[in-house]
Amino acid sequence: MCILGFLIQLNQRAMNLNKLKKLYVKAPFFVKKIYALIPFKYRQGLEYRNWRKYLDEQKPSLKRNPNDVVKKAFENFAFYKSFYHHIDLQDWERIPLLEKNKIQESLDEFENYEVSKFYVTTGGVTGKPAKFFQSKNVWAKEMAFVYYFFKMNGYKPTIKKVSFRGGDFSNLKNDRFWKHNPNNNEVHFSPFHLNKETVYEYVSELNKIKPSYFHGYPSSFLTLAKLMSKEGLQLNYKPNAFFLISEGYNRKDILFLESFFNCKMKSFYGHSERLVFAVGDETLENYTPNLDYGYMELVDENGKVIKENDILGEIVGTSYDNEAMPLIRYKTGDYTSYTDYSTKTFGSIQGKWGQTVLFGRGGEEITLTALNLHSQELDDVLRLQFIQVSNGVIKLLIMFTIEKNETEIKVIENLLSSRVGNLIHFAITVTDNFILNKRGKSSLIINENK
Protein backbone atom coordinates (compact mmCIF):
# COMPACT_ATOMS: atom_id res chain seq x y z
CA MET A 1 0.00 0.00 0.00
CA CYS A 2 1.40 3.47 -0.85
CA ILE A 3 1.91 5.96 1.98
CA LEU A 4 -0.85 8.26 0.74
CA GLY A 5 -3.32 5.40 0.58
CA PHE A 6 -2.35 4.29 4.06
CA LEU A 7 -2.87 7.79 5.48
CA ILE A 8 -6.25 8.11 3.81
CA GLN A 9 -7.36 4.81 5.32
CA LEU A 10 -5.92 5.71 8.70
CA ASN A 11 -7.86 8.96 8.82
CA GLN A 12 -11.09 7.47 7.45
CA ARG A 13 -13.76 7.71 10.15
CA ALA A 14 -15.83 4.87 8.73
CA MET A 15 -13.04 2.41 9.41
CA ASN A 16 -13.33 0.03 12.36
CA LEU A 17 -11.19 1.37 15.20
CA ASN A 18 -9.94 -2.07 16.24
CA LYS A 19 -8.58 -2.63 12.70
CA LEU A 20 -7.32 0.94 12.62
CA LYS A 21 -5.23 0.38 15.74
CA LYS A 22 -3.71 -2.82 14.34
CA LEU A 23 -2.92 -1.05 11.07
CA TYR A 24 -1.17 1.76 12.92
CA VAL A 25 0.82 -0.58 15.17
CA LYS A 26 2.10 -2.61 12.20
CA ALA A 27 2.99 0.45 10.11
CA PRO A 28 6.67 1.40 9.60
CA PHE A 29 7.86 4.09 11.99
CA PHE A 30 8.41 6.65 9.22
CA VAL A 31 4.76 6.24 8.17
CA LYS A 32 3.65 6.90 11.76
CA LYS A 33 5.72 10.07 11.75
CA ILE A 34 4.17 11.24 8.49
CA TYR A 35 0.67 10.48 9.81
CA ALA A 36 1.42 12.49 12.95
CA LEU A 37 2.02 15.57 10.75
CA ILE A 38 -1.76 15.81 10.26
CA PRO A 39 -2.96 18.31 12.91
CA PHE A 40 -4.27 16.47 15.96
CA LYS A 41 -7.83 17.80 15.79
CA TYR A 42 -8.20 16.64 12.18
CA ARG A 43 -6.85 13.18 12.98
CA GLN A 44 -9.59 12.85 15.59
CA GLY A 45 -12.45 13.81 13.26
CA LEU A 46 -15.47 16.11 13.20
CA GLU A 47 -17.14 14.62 16.29
CA TYR A 48 -14.03 15.39 18.32
CA ARG A 49 -13.89 18.97 17.04
CA ASN A 50 -17.56 19.56 17.83
CA TRP A 51 -17.18 18.35 21.40
CA ARG A 52 -13.99 20.33 21.90
CA LYS A 53 -15.71 23.47 20.67
CA TYR A 54 -18.52 22.87 23.15
CA LEU A 55 -16.09 22.28 26.03
CA ASP A 56 -13.68 25.08 25.10
CA GLU A 57 -16.48 27.64 24.86
CA GLN A 58 -17.94 26.44 28.18
CA LYS A 59 -21.46 26.65 26.90
CA PRO A 60 -24.44 26.03 29.23
CA SER A 61 -25.25 22.40 30.04
CA LEU A 62 -27.03 20.45 27.32
CA LYS A 63 -29.39 19.13 30.03
CA ARG A 64 -29.62 15.78 28.31
CA ASN A 65 -32.47 13.43 29.17
CA PRO A 66 -31.58 9.76 29.83
CA ASN A 67 -35.18 8.79 28.99
CA ASP A 68 -34.35 9.59 25.37
CA VAL A 69 -31.78 6.77 25.47
CA VAL A 70 -34.39 4.39 26.87
CA LYS A 71 -36.79 5.21 24.04
CA LYS A 72 -34.21 4.63 21.30
CA ALA A 73 -32.91 1.44 22.89
CA PHE A 74 -36.41 0.02 23.21
CA GLU A 75 -37.17 0.84 19.56
CA ASN A 76 -33.95 -0.62 18.13
CA PHE A 77 -32.95 -3.63 20.21
CA ALA A 78 -34.84 -6.84 20.98
CA PHE A 79 -32.70 -7.15 24.12
CA TYR A 80 -34.27 -4.04 25.64
CA LYS A 81 -37.77 -4.94 24.44
CA SER A 82 -37.46 -8.15 26.40
CA PHE A 83 -35.63 -6.64 29.38
CA TYR A 84 -38.24 -3.88 29.76
CA HIS A 85 -41.25 -6.14 29.24
CA HIS A 86 -44.16 -4.80 31.35
CA ILE A 87 -41.95 -2.04 32.84
CA ASP A 88 -43.26 1.52 33.24
CA LEU A 89 -40.53 3.33 31.32
CA GLN A 90 -41.81 6.72 32.44
CA ASP A 91 -40.74 5.99 36.01
CA TRP A 92 -36.95 6.18 35.83
CA GLU A 93 -36.22 4.54 39.15
CA ARG A 94 -38.32 1.50 38.24
CA ILE A 95 -36.25 0.83 35.13
CA PRO A 96 -34.21 -2.25 36.06
CA LEU A 97 -30.51 -1.96 36.78
CA LEU A 98 -28.31 -3.62 34.17
CA GLU A 99 -25.68 -6.19 35.20
CA LYS A 100 -22.65 -6.97 33.03
CA ASN A 101 -23.61 -10.64 32.70
CA LYS A 102 -27.13 -9.81 31.54
CA ILE A 103 -26.16 -7.85 28.46
CA GLN A 104 -23.45 -10.38 27.53
CA GLU A 105 -26.24 -12.85 26.72
CA SER A 106 -27.22 -10.80 23.65
CA LEU A 107 -23.84 -9.93 22.13
CA ASP A 108 -24.80 -11.28 18.69
CA GLU A 109 -27.69 -8.85 18.42
CA PHE A 110 -25.50 -5.84 19.14
CA GLU A 111 -22.66 -7.12 16.93
CA ASN A 112 -25.03 -7.45 13.98
CA TYR A 113 -26.62 -4.03 14.48
CA GLU A 114 -25.68 -1.93 11.45
CA VAL A 115 -23.78 1.07 12.77
CA SER A 116 -20.10 1.95 12.50
CA LYS A 117 -18.60 0.60 15.71
CA PHE A 118 -15.68 -0.98 17.53
CA TYR A 119 -15.46 -3.17 20.60
CA VAL A 120 -13.76 -2.98 23.98
CA THR A 121 -13.31 -5.67 26.60
CA THR A 122 -13.37 -4.94 30.30
CA GLY A 123 -13.78 -6.55 33.66
CA GLY A 124 -10.60 -8.63 33.39
CA VAL A 125 -9.42 -7.59 36.84
CA THR A 126 -12.56 -9.13 38.34
CA GLY A 127 -11.81 -12.51 36.79
CA LYS A 128 -14.50 -12.49 34.11
CA PRO A 129 -13.88 -10.30 31.04
CA ALA A 130 -16.82 -8.89 29.09
CA LYS A 131 -17.18 -7.46 25.59
CA PHE A 132 -18.93 -4.21 24.72
CA PHE A 133 -19.63 -2.49 21.41
CA GLN A 134 -19.39 1.27 21.03
CA SER A 135 -20.26 3.50 18.10
CA LYS A 136 -17.28 5.44 16.76
CA ASN A 137 -18.61 8.79 17.98
CA VAL A 138 -18.10 7.56 21.55
CA TRP A 139 -14.33 7.34 21.07
CA ALA A 140 -14.19 10.85 19.59
CA LYS A 141 -16.19 12.24 22.50
CA GLU A 142 -13.92 10.46 24.99
CA MET A 143 -10.83 11.95 23.36
CA ALA A 144 -12.39 15.42 23.46
CA PHE A 145 -13.07 15.20 27.19
CA VAL A 146 -9.62 13.75 27.95
CA TYR A 147 -7.73 16.34 25.92
CA TYR A 148 -9.86 19.15 27.34
CA PHE A 149 -8.84 17.89 30.79
CA PHE A 150 -5.21 17.93 29.62
CA LYS A 151 -5.66 21.46 28.28
CA MET A 152 -7.03 22.71 31.59
CA ASN A 153 -3.76 21.55 33.13
CA GLY A 154 -1.57 23.31 30.58
CA TYR A 155 -0.99 20.48 28.11
CA LYS A 156 -1.59 20.56 24.36
CA PRO A 157 -0.90 17.90 21.69
CA THR A 158 2.15 19.72 20.33
CA ILE A 159 3.95 19.21 23.68
CA LYS A 160 5.88 15.95 23.98
CA LYS A 161 4.94 13.89 27.06
CA VAL A 162 6.03 10.55 28.45
CA SER A 163 3.78 7.68 29.43
CA PHE A 164 4.15 4.74 31.81
CA ARG A 165 1.37 2.29 30.94
CA GLY A 166 0.81 -1.08 29.29
CA GLY A 167 1.91 -1.92 25.76
CA ASP A 168 4.02 -4.31 23.71
CA PHE A 169 7.63 -4.03 24.84
CA SER A 170 8.79 -7.43 23.61
CA ASN A 171 11.21 -6.06 20.99
CA LEU A 172 13.10 -3.46 23.00
CA LYS A 173 16.82 -3.06 22.42
CA ASN A 174 19.34 -3.55 25.23
CA ASP A 175 19.34 -0.73 27.79
CA ARG A 176 16.49 0.98 25.99
CA PHE A 177 13.22 0.55 27.86
CA TRP A 178 11.04 2.93 25.90
CA LYS A 179 9.70 3.56 22.42
CA HIS A 180 8.39 6.57 20.52
CA ASN A 181 4.71 6.98 19.64
CA PRO A 182 4.31 9.83 17.14
CA ASN A 183 0.49 9.61 17.12
CA ASN A 184 0.32 10.66 20.79
CA ASN A 185 3.52 12.71 20.60
CA GLU A 186 4.95 10.74 23.49
CA VAL A 187 7.82 8.54 24.58
CA HIS A 188 6.24 5.36 25.93
CA PHE A 189 8.28 3.90 28.83
CA SER A 190 7.87 0.28 29.83
CA PRO A 191 6.45 -0.06 33.36
CA PHE A 192 7.52 -3.71 33.33
CA HIS A 193 11.30 -3.36 33.11
CA LEU A 194 11.60 -0.80 35.90
CA ASN A 195 13.80 -2.10 38.73
CA LYS A 196 16.82 -1.08 40.81
CA GLU A 197 19.24 -1.93 37.98
CA THR A 198 17.37 -0.23 35.12
CA VAL A 199 16.15 2.86 36.98
CA TYR A 200 19.44 4.62 36.12
CA GLU A 201 18.66 4.30 32.39
CA TYR A 202 15.10 5.55 32.93
CA VAL A 203 16.22 8.64 34.84
CA SER A 204 19.02 9.38 32.40
CA GLU A 205 16.57 9.35 29.48
CA LEU A 206 13.98 11.43 31.36
CA ASN A 207 16.61 14.04 32.19
CA LYS A 208 17.59 14.09 28.52
CA ILE A 209 14.00 14.48 27.26
CA LYS A 210 12.86 16.74 30.13
CA PRO A 211 9.12 16.06 29.62
CA SER A 212 6.80 18.57 31.24
CA TYR A 213 3.99 16.02 31.50
CA PHE A 214 3.82 12.40 32.64
CA HIS A 215 0.86 10.15 31.81
CA GLY A 216 0.33 6.69 33.31
CA TYR A 217 -0.41 4.34 36.17
CA PRO A 218 -0.01 5.56 39.76
CA SER A 219 1.68 2.26 40.66
CA SER A 220 4.36 2.83 38.00
CA PHE A 221 5.10 6.34 39.22
CA LEU A 222 5.25 5.15 42.83
CA THR A 223 7.73 2.45 41.81
CA LEU A 224 9.79 4.99 39.86
CA ALA A 225 9.85 7.46 42.76
CA LYS A 226 10.72 4.82 45.40
CA LEU A 227 13.53 3.38 43.29
CA MET A 228 14.90 6.86 42.54
CA SER A 229 14.80 7.73 46.23
CA LYS A 230 16.52 4.50 47.22
CA GLU A 231 19.26 4.93 44.58
CA GLY A 232 19.74 8.63 45.28
CA LEU A 233 18.50 9.74 41.85
CA GLN A 234 16.44 12.78 40.91
CA LEU A 235 15.14 14.70 37.92
CA ASN A 236 17.29 17.68 37.00
CA TYR A 237 14.25 19.80 36.13
CA LYS A 238 10.71 20.45 37.43
CA PRO A 239 7.77 18.81 35.59
CA ASN A 240 4.41 20.58 35.29
CA ALA A 241 2.05 17.71 36.13
CA PHE A 242 1.47 13.96 36.27
CA PHE A 243 -1.78 12.59 34.79
CA LEU A 244 -2.80 9.48 36.76
CA ILE A 245 -5.02 6.92 35.02
CA SER A 246 -6.75 3.55 35.43
CA GLU A 247 -5.82 2.72 39.03
CA GLY A 248 -6.70 3.81 42.53
CA TYR A 249 -4.44 5.53 45.03
CA ASN A 250 -4.65 7.00 48.51
CA ARG A 251 -3.86 10.42 49.91
CA LYS A 252 -0.51 9.21 51.25
CA ASP A 253 0.52 8.13 47.72
CA ILE A 254 -0.41 11.53 46.27
CA LEU A 255 1.47 13.49 48.93
CA PHE A 256 4.55 11.33 48.42
CA LEU A 257 4.52 11.73 44.61
CA GLU A 258 3.91 15.48 44.76
CA SER A 259 6.69 15.94 47.29
CA PHE A 260 9.20 13.76 45.44
CA PHE A 261 8.59 15.17 41.95
CA ASN A 262 7.79 18.70 43.19
CA CYS A 263 4.68 19.04 41.02
CA LYS A 264 0.95 18.38 41.10
CA MET A 265 -0.77 15.06 40.47
CA LYS A 266 -3.93 15.25 38.33
CA SER A 267 -6.55 12.62 37.56
CA PHE A 268 -10.03 11.87 36.31
CA TYR A 269 -12.38 8.94 36.86
CA GLY A 270 -13.53 6.96 33.83
CA HIS A 271 -13.91 3.38 32.61
CA SER A 272 -13.93 1.31 29.42
CA GLU A 273 -17.72 1.33 29.18
CA ARG A 274 -17.48 5.16 28.86
CA LEU A 275 -20.50 6.10 30.96
CA VAL A 276 -19.11 8.53 33.53
CA PHE A 277 -16.31 11.09 33.25
CA ALA A 278 -15.40 12.94 36.45
CA VAL A 279 -12.45 15.26 37.09
CA GLY A 280 -10.58 15.16 40.40
CA ASP A 281 -10.11 18.28 42.51
CA GLU A 282 -6.74 19.63 43.68
CA THR A 283 -6.54 17.05 46.48
CA LEU A 284 -7.71 14.15 44.27
CA GLU A 285 -10.15 13.26 47.04
CA ASN A 286 -13.30 14.46 45.25
CA TYR A 287 -14.51 13.96 41.67
CA THR A 288 -17.15 15.99 39.88
CA PRO A 289 -18.80 14.33 36.85
CA ASN A 290 -19.63 16.17 33.65
CA LEU A 291 -23.35 15.41 33.35
CA ASP A 292 -23.32 16.02 29.60
CA TYR A 293 -20.97 13.05 29.17
CA GLY A 294 -23.28 10.48 30.74
CA TYR A 295 -25.98 10.13 33.38
CA MET A 296 -24.70 9.08 36.81
CA GLU A 297 -26.43 7.65 39.87
CA LEU A 298 -25.44 5.96 43.11
CA VAL A 299 -27.58 3.06 44.32
CA ASP A 300 -27.51 1.19 47.61
CA GLU A 301 -27.32 -2.60 48.05
CA ASN A 302 -31.09 -2.84 47.45
CA GLY A 303 -30.93 -0.88 44.19
CA LYS A 304 -32.48 2.24 45.70
CA VAL A 305 -31.19 5.57 44.38
CA ILE A 306 -29.07 7.49 46.90
CA LYS A 307 -29.86 11.21 47.09
CA GLU A 308 -27.79 12.39 50.04
CA ASN A 309 -24.17 12.67 51.08
CA ASP A 310 -21.95 10.16 52.89
CA ILE A 311 -23.85 6.96 52.03
CA LEU A 312 -21.81 4.30 50.25
CA GLY A 313 -23.29 3.15 46.96
CA GLU A 314 -22.43 1.65 43.59
CA ILE A 315 -21.84 3.93 40.60
CA VAL A 316 -24.52 3.37 37.97
CA GLY A 317 -24.12 4.98 34.56
CA THR A 318 -26.18 5.55 31.42
CA SER A 319 -24.57 6.24 28.04
CA TYR A 320 -25.98 9.14 26.02
CA ASP A 321 -24.17 8.59 22.73
CA ASN A 322 -23.47 4.89 22.24
CA GLU A 323 -25.66 3.98 19.29
CA ALA A 324 -24.13 0.50 18.94
CA MET A 325 -24.82 -0.78 22.46
CA PRO A 326 -26.51 1.74 24.75
CA LEU A 327 -25.92 0.89 28.40
CA ILE A 328 -28.81 2.02 30.61
CA ARG A 329 -28.56 2.10 34.40
CA TYR A 330 -25.46 -0.07 34.13
CA LYS A 331 -23.80 -1.19 37.38
CA THR A 332 -20.09 -0.39 37.10
CA GLY A 333 -18.80 -2.35 40.12
CA ASP A 334 -17.19 0.82 41.55
CA TYR A 335 -18.34 2.13 44.93
CA THR A 336 -18.22 5.59 46.46
CA SER A 337 -20.36 8.16 48.29
CA TYR A 338 -21.42 11.71 47.48
CA THR A 339 -19.57 14.56 49.11
CA ASP A 340 -21.92 17.04 47.42
CA TYR A 341 -25.09 15.51 45.99
CA SER A 342 -26.16 18.82 44.38
CA THR A 343 -23.35 18.44 41.82
CA LYS A 344 -23.03 14.64 42.22
CA THR A 345 -19.45 15.15 43.40
CA PHE A 346 -18.17 11.94 44.96
CA GLY A 347 -15.22 10.81 47.04
CA SER A 348 -12.59 8.10 46.70
CA ILE A 349 -13.38 4.99 44.69
CA GLN A 350 -13.62 1.46 46.00
CA GLY A 351 -13.93 -1.53 43.69
CA LYS A 352 -12.38 -2.23 40.28
CA TRP A 353 -9.79 0.52 40.72
CA GLY A 354 -8.30 -1.52 43.56
CA GLN A 355 -4.72 -2.55 42.81
CA THR A 356 -3.79 -6.18 42.08
CA VAL A 357 -0.15 -7.11 41.60
CA LEU A 358 1.95 -9.87 40.03
CA PHE A 359 5.74 -10.13 40.44
CA GLY A 360 8.33 -10.40 37.64
CA ARG A 361 11.45 -12.52 37.80
CA GLY A 362 13.40 -9.69 39.44
CA GLY A 363 10.63 -8.89 41.91
CA GLU A 364 9.14 -6.16 39.68
CA GLU A 365 5.57 -5.27 40.63
CA ILE A 366 3.22 -5.60 37.64
CA THR A 367 -0.42 -4.62 38.05
CA LEU A 368 -3.17 -6.35 36.11
CA THR A 369 -4.00 -2.93 34.70
CA ALA A 370 -0.55 -2.82 33.10
CA LEU A 371 -0.88 -6.43 31.92
CA ASN A 372 -3.96 -5.29 29.96
CA LEU A 373 -6.37 -8.20 29.65
CA HIS A 374 -8.44 -6.31 27.10
CA SER A 375 -7.74 -7.95 23.74
CA GLN A 376 -9.34 -9.99 21.00
CA GLU A 377 -7.26 -13.06 21.92
CA LEU A 378 -8.94 -13.12 25.34
CA ASP A 379 -12.52 -12.63 24.12
CA ASP A 380 -13.33 -16.28 24.82
CA VAL A 381 -12.18 -16.20 28.46
CA LEU A 382 -15.06 -16.82 30.83
CA ARG A 383 -13.09 -16.86 34.07
CA LEU A 384 -9.47 -16.82 35.18
CA GLN A 385 -7.22 -17.01 38.24
CA PHE A 386 -3.52 -16.15 38.61
CA ILE A 387 -1.31 -18.31 40.86
CA GLN A 388 2.11 -16.80 41.60
CA VAL A 389 4.32 -19.88 41.90
CA SER A 390 7.57 -17.90 42.20
CA ASN A 391 8.93 -14.58 40.96
CA GLY A 392 8.43 -14.54 37.20
CA VAL A 393 6.35 -17.74 37.11
CA ILE A 394 2.55 -17.65 36.93
CA LYS A 395 0.20 -20.60 36.65
CA LEU A 396 -2.93 -19.26 34.99
CA LEU A 397 -6.20 -21.13 35.48
CA ILE A 398 -8.66 -20.33 32.67
CA MET A 399 -12.17 -21.35 31.77
CA PHE A 400 -12.97 -20.69 28.09
CA THR A 401 -16.35 -20.34 26.44
CA ILE A 402 -15.15 -22.54 23.56
CA GLU A 403 -12.57 -25.30 23.34
CA LYS A 404 -8.99 -24.19 22.64
CA ASN A 405 -6.22 -26.30 21.13
CA GLU A 406 -2.59 -26.31 22.28
CA THR A 407 -1.50 -23.86 19.58
CA GLU A 408 -4.16 -21.32 20.57
CA ILE A 409 -3.24 -21.65 24.23
CA LYS A 410 0.44 -21.13 23.43
CA VAL A 411 -0.45 -17.95 21.53
CA ILE A 412 -2.18 -16.58 24.64
CA GLU A 413 0.75 -17.55 26.88
CA ASN A 414 3.21 -15.79 24.57
CA LEU A 415 0.93 -12.75 24.24
CA LEU A 416 0.73 -12.25 28.00
CA SER A 417 4.48 -12.82 28.45
CA SER A 418 5.31 -10.31 25.72
CA ARG A 419 3.07 -7.69 27.34
CA VAL A 420 5.22 -7.72 30.46
CA GLY A 421 8.49 -7.68 28.56
CA ASN A 422 8.93 -11.43 29.11
CA LEU A 423 9.50 -10.79 32.82
CA ILE A 424 6.87 -13.45 33.59
CA HIS A 425 6.38 -16.93 32.17
CA PHE A 426 2.67 -17.78 31.98
CA ALA A 427 1.60 -21.44 31.97
CA ILE A 428 -2.10 -21.93 31.24
CA THR A 429 -4.19 -24.72 32.70
CA VAL A 430 -7.69 -25.04 31.25
CA THR A 431 -10.13 -25.89 34.05
CA ASP A 432 -13.50 -25.21 35.61
CA ASN A 433 -12.15 -25.87 39.13
CA PHE A 434 -10.79 -22.71 40.75
CA ILE A 435 -9.14 -22.37 44.14
CA LEU A 436 -11.51 -21.13 46.83
CA ASN A 437 -10.73 -19.59 50.20
CA LYS A 438 -12.33 -20.58 53.52
CA ARG A 439 -15.32 -18.36 52.78
CA GLY A 440 -15.85 -20.04 49.41
CA LYS A 441 -14.60 -17.07 47.39
CA SER A 442 -12.24 -17.36 44.45
CA SER A 443 -9.43 -14.79 44.68
CA LEU A 444 -8.18 -13.44 41.37
CA ILE A 445 -4.54 -13.68 42.49
CA ILE A 446 -3.11 -16.33 44.80
CA ASN A 447 0.50 -15.87 45.86
CA GLU A 448 2.22 -19.15 46.71
CA ASN A 449 5.60 -17.39 46.75
CA LYS A 450 5.40 -16.08 50.31
MOQUIBEL-V529862 format. One record per backbone hydrogen bond with DSSP energy under -0.5 kcal/mol. NH is the residue of the N-H (numbers start at 1). CO is the residue of the C=O. E is the energy in kcal/mol with one decimal. If there is no record, write none. Layout:
# MOQUIBEL-V529862
nh = {NH & NH}
co = {CO & CO}
e = {E & E}
This chain:
# MOQUIBEL-V529862
nh = {6 & 7 & 8 & 9 & 10 & 11 & 12 & 13 & 15 & 20 & 21 & 22 & 23 & 24 & 25 & 26 & 27 & 27 & 31 & 32 & 33 & 34 & 35 & 36 & 37 & 38 & 42 & 43 & 44 & 45 & 49 & 50 & 51 & 52 & 53 & 54 & 55 & 56 & 57 & 58 & 59 & 66 & 68 & 69 & 69 & 70 & 71 & 72 & 73 & 74 & 75 & 76 & 77 & 81 & 82 & 83 & 84 & 85 & 87 & 89 & 91 & 92 & 94 & 95 & 95 & 98 & 99 & 103 & 104 & 105 & 105 & 106 & 107 & 110 & 111 & 112 & 113 & 113 & 115 & 118 & 120 & 122 & 126 & 127 & 128 & 130 & 132 & 134 & 136 & 138 & 139 & 140 & 141 & 142 & 143 & 144 & 145 & 146 & 147 & 148 & 149 & 150 & 151 & 152 & 153 & 153 & 154 & 155 & 159 & 161 & 162 & 163 & 164 & 165 & 169 & 169 & 172 & 176 & 179 & 181 & 184 & 185 & 185 & 186 & 187 & 188 & 188 & 189 & 189 & 190 & 195 & 199 & 201 & 202 & 203 & 204 & 205 & 206 & 207 & 208 & 209 & 210 & 212 & 214 & 215 & 216 & 217 & 218 & 221 & 222 & 223 & 224 & 225 & 226 & 227 & 228 & 229 & 230 & 231 & 232 & 232 & 233 & 239 & 240 & 241 & 242 & 243 & 244 & 244 & 245 & 247 & 248 & 254 & 255 & 256 & 257 & 258 & 259 & 260 & 261 & 262 & 263 & 264 & 266 & 268 & 269 & 274 & 278 & 279 & 280 & 281 & 284 & 287 & 288 & 289 & 290 & 291 & 293 & 294 & 295 & 297 & 299 & 300 & 303 & 306 & 310 & 311 & 312 & 313 & 314 & 315 & 316 & 317 & 318 & 319 & 320 & 323 & 328 & 329 & 330 & 331 & 332 & 332 & 335 & 336 & 339 & 340 & 343 & 344 & 345 & 346 & 347 & 350 & 354 & 358 & 360 & 361 & 363 & 366 & 366 & 368 & 371 & 372 & 375 & 378 & 379 & 381 & 382 & 383 & 384 & 385 & 386 & 387 & 388 & 388 & 389 & 389 & 390 & 392 & 393 & 394 & 395 & 396 & 396 & 397 & 397 & 398 & 399 & 400 & 401 & 409 & 410 & 411 & 412 & 413 & 414 & 415 & 416 & 417 & 418 & 419 & 420 & 420 & 421 & 422 & 423 & 425 & 426 & 427 & 428 & 429 & 431 & 434 & 437 & 440 & 443 & 446 & 448 & 448 & 449}
co = {2 & 3 & 4 & 5 & 6 & 7 & 9 & 11 & 12 & 16 & 17 & 18 & 19 & 20 & 21 & 22 & 23 & 24 & 28 & 28 & 29 & 30 & 31 & 32 & 34 & 35 & 39 & 39 & 40 & 41 & 45 & 46 & 47 & 48 & 49 & 50 & 51 & 52 & 53 & 55 & 54 & 64 & 65 & 65 & 66 & 66 & 67 & 68 & 69 & 70 & 71 & 72 & 73 & 77 & 78 & 79 & 80 & 82 & 84 & 87 & 88 & 90 & 91 & 91 & 92 & 329 & 97 & 99 & 100 & 101 & 102 & 103 & 104 & 106 & 107 & 108 & 109 & 110 & 113 & 134 & 132 & 130 & 123 & 124 & 123 & 122 & 120 & 118 & 116 & 135 & 135 & 136 & 137 & 138 & 139 & 140 & 141 & 142 & 143 & 144 & 145 & 146 & 147 & 148 & 149 & 150 & 151 & 150 & 156 & 185 & 213 & 187 & 215 & 189 & 167 & 418 & 169 & 173 & 188 & 186 & 181 & 181 & 182 & 181 & 161 & 179 & 186 & 163 & 187 & 177 & 193 & 195 & 198 & 198 & 199 & 200 & 201 & 202 & 203 & 204 & 205 & 206 & 160 & 241 & 162 & 243 & 164 & 245 & 217 & 218 & 219 & 220 & 221 & 222 & 223 & 224 & 225 & 226 & 227 & 228 & 229 & 228 & 237 & 212 & 212 & 264 & 214 & 242 & 266 & 216 & 245 & 353 & 250 & 251 & 252 & 253 & 254 & 255 & 256 & 257 & 258 & 258 & 240 & 242 & 244 & 278 & 271 & 269 & 288 & 267 & 286 & 281 & 346 & 279 & 287 & 277 & 289 & 290 & 290 & 318 & 316 & 314 & 304 & 300 & 298 & 338 & 308 & 310 & 336 & 299 & 334 & 297 & 330 & 295 & 327 & 293 & 321 & 326 & 327 & 317 & 98 & 315 & 330 & 350 & 313 & 345 & 345 & 340 & 340 & 340 & 287 & 337 & 335 & 351 & 366 & 364 & 423 & 360 & 358 & 364 & 356 & 367 & 368 & 373 & 375 & 376 & 378 & 399 & 399 & 127 & 397 & 444 & 395 & 386 & 446 & 387 & 393 & 393 & 359 & 390 & 425 & 387 & 394 & 427 & 385 & 395 & 429 & 383 & 398 & 380 & 405 & 406 & 407 & 408 & 409 & 410 & 411 & 412 & 413 & 414 & 415 & 416 & 417 & 418 & 417 & 420 & 392 & 424 & 394 & 426 & 396 & 398 & 432 & 441 & 437 & 441 & 386 & 388 & 446 & 388}
e = {-2.3 & -2.6 & -2.3 & -2.3 & -2.8 & -1.8 & -1.5 & -0.7 & -1.7 & -2.4 & -2.4 & -1.6 & -2.5 & -2.3 & -2.6 & -2.1 & -0.8 & -0.8 & -0.7 & -1.7 & -2.1 & -1.8 & -2.8 & -2.0 & -1.3 & -1.7 & -1.2 & -1.9 & -1.5 & -0.6 & -1.9 & -2.5 & -2.1 & -2.7 & -2.2 & -2.0 & -2.7 & -3.4 & -2.1 & -0.8 & -1.4 & -0.6 & -1.6 & -0.6 & -0.6 & -1.5 & -2.1 & -1.9 & -2.6 & -2.4 & -1.8 & -1.7 & -2.0 & -1.8 & -2.3 & -2.6 & -2.3 & -1.4 & -2.3 & -1.2 & -1.4 & -0.9 & -1.9 & -0.6 & -1.5 & -3.1 & -0.5 & -1.4 & -1.3 & -0.6 & -0.9 & -1.4 & -1.1 & -1.4 & -2.8 & -2.0 & -0.6 & -0.6 & -1.5 & -2.3 & -2.8 & -2.3 & -1.6 & -1.6 & -1.2 & -2.9 & -3.1 & -2.8 & -1.6 & -2.0 & -0.6 & -1.5 & -2.2 & -2.5 & -2.5 & -2.0 & -2.2 & -2.5 & -2.8 & -1.6 & -2.1 & -2.3 & -2.2 & -2.3 & -0.6 & -1.4 & -2.3 & -2.4 & -2.5 & -1.7 & -2.1 & -2.2 & -1.9 & -0.7 & -0.8 & -0.9 & -0.9 & -1.7 & -1.9 & -2.9 & -0.6 & -0.5 & -0.8 & -1.9 & -1.9 & -3.4 & -0.6 & -2.9 & -0.8 & -2.7 & -0.6 & -2.0 & -1.0 & -1.8 & -2.6 & -2.2 & -2.3 & -2.5 & -2.6 & -1.1 & -2.7 & -3.3 & -0.6 & -1.8 & -1.9 & -2.5 & -2.3 & -0.5 & -1.8 & -2.5 & -2.1 & -2.5 & -2.7 & -2.5 & -2.5 & -2.5 & -2.5 & -2.3 & -2.3 & -0.6 & -0.7 & -3.0 & -0.6 & -2.6 & -1.6 & -1.9 & -3.4 & -0.7 & -3.3 & -2.1 & -0.5 & -2.3 & -1.9 & -2.5 & -2.1 & -2.6 & -2.8 & -2.0 & -2.7 & -2.7 & -0.9 & -0.8 & -0.8 & -3.1 & -0.7 & -3.6 & -1.8 & -2.2 & -1.8 & -2.5 & -2.3 & -1.0 & -3.0 & -2.2 & -0.6 & -2.6 & -0.8 & -1.5 & -1.0 & -2.2 & -2.5 & -1.8 & -2.5 & -2.2 & -3.1 & -2.6 & -0.5 & -0.5 & -3.1 & -2.7 & -3.0 & -2.9 & -2.2 & -2.0 & -2.5 & -0.7 & -1.3 & -0.6 & -0.5 & -2.8 & -2.6 & -2.3 & -0.6 & -3.9 & -2.5 & -2.6 & -1.8 & -1.2 & -0.7 & -1.9 & -2.6 & -2.3 & -2.9 & -2.5 & -3.0 & -2.6 & -1.9 & -2.2 & -3.2 & -0.5 & -1.6 & -1.9 & -1.6 & -1.1 & -1.3 & -1.7 & -1.7 & -3.3 & -1.6 & -1.5 & -2.0 & -3.3 & -2.5 & -0.5 & -2.9 & -1.1 & -1.6 & -1.3 & -2.2 & -2.5 & -2.7 & -2.8 & -0.6 & -2.7 & -2.7 & -0.6 & -2.3 & -2.8 & -0.5 & -2.8 & -2.1 & -2.4 & -1.9 & -1.6 & -2.4 & -2.6 & -2.3 & -2.5 & -2.2 & -2.5 & -1.7 & -0.8 & -0.8 & -1.6 & -3.2 & -1.5 & -3.3 & -0.6 & -2.5 & -0.5 & -2.7 & -2.5 & -0.6 & -2.9 & -2.2 & -0.8 & -2.9 & -2.1 & -0.8 & -0.5}
